[in-house]
Amino acid sequence: MGIDFYIDKKKFADAKKAMLFSSYYANTEFKWLALAKRAKLWALNTGDYHLMGEIVNLGVKVLPGNLKLRALEVYSKLKIGLLKDAYRIANEYLLNSEEYQGLYDEVFIKNLSSDNGILDFNKFIDKIYKEKDARIFEEIGLNLKNNAFLINAMLLYIEKKNIDSAKRILFRIKEDKSFLKELAYISYNLNDLDYTISNLKSIKNEEDPTLLFLLADAYFKKGDIKNAKNEYLKLYTRFPDYNVLVYLNLALIANSENDYKRAISYLNKANEVFKDNKIINYYLANIYFGIKNYFKANEIIANYKEDPLFFKLYFALNYANSKYEAKKSYLWRLFYKTEYNSSIAQF
């Protein structure tokens, strides 16, 4: 009978014997991994991880460079309580592995906590924040590839006037474009637009529409219309379906420059790409209203009479239309009284 059968029937002693017997004949990666995973399942059911440790130890002797087995080895040693062994193996084999980054982080933090005399992670974090040890923040940041810890280390080094160490961390962070991107978003939300623009310009990623849009928006928010327009036009040309706000902001810029024809063109194009967007139509109706093209404005608003967004514009348009009708009525009467005067007719 097989190992799975014994585990399923909760015959754990028989399952253990079967696994130890199978370990004598395991000679391929597939067999060792299958055996190690069954040993893990056995451990989860019994709470005893020593058998798993034995099986994995045998496996890594045969396949020393196999990361899957090494990860299971680290896991079993953590469960048994052999923290130093787990950290040594993780540091040697899992340090640069994306797949096992979470396991490595867990081992690293537990080992660091143990070195500092505290096994509870939350207590350890409280301790390092209270003690303000820049070296520990730096070590955590480097090993976990976590820039938040590195930033804390840099600030602590600056506080302690250790400028060389602070610069060392700063130069390392500057090499991380992903973090520069994160910083750009954070600084944008904090309204530090100059810092946002500086970060985004240093990344120089012309093929990422999210970064181009953030840069354009930062310029726009800052009031630097010329640069905002240039960045929005890059998006308009290269990524026409990226974001409706590209069209809207280009239209707003054109409208502010009294280029109403271009503003209307951008908004009509947006309606083609984004299929009759309500916000776009609202601004389009506003522009038509502003240039006194009440017919076009009314044509758009007719589709949104029940929408609260359009209420104010709807009433303003009705008022404008009533004034227009009153003027027209007066001119007709005047035209009649002047016996069809040609100048009145032209007006």
Secondary structure as UniProt FT lines:
FT   HELIX           3..8
FT   TURN            9..10
FT   HELIX           12..23
FT   TURN            24..25
FT   HELIX           29..46
FT   HELIX           50..62
FT   TURN            64..65
FT   HELIX           67..80
FT   HELIX           83..93
FT   TURN            94..96
FT   TURN            99..100
FT   HELIX           101..115
FT   TURN            116..117
FT   HELIX           121..131
FT   HELIX           134..144
FT   HELIX           147..159
FT   TURN            160..161
FT   HELIX           163..174
FT   HELIX           177..189
FT   TURN            190..191
FT   HELIX           193..203
FT   TURN            206..207
FT   HELIX           209..222
FT   HELIX           225..238
FT   TURN            240..241
FT   HELIX           244..256
FT   TURN            257..258
FT   HELIX           260..274
FT   HELIX           278..290
FT   TURN            291..292
FT   HELIX           294..301
FT   HELIX           302..304
FT   TURN            305..306
FT   HELIX           308..337
FT   TURN            338..339
FT   HELIX           342..346
//
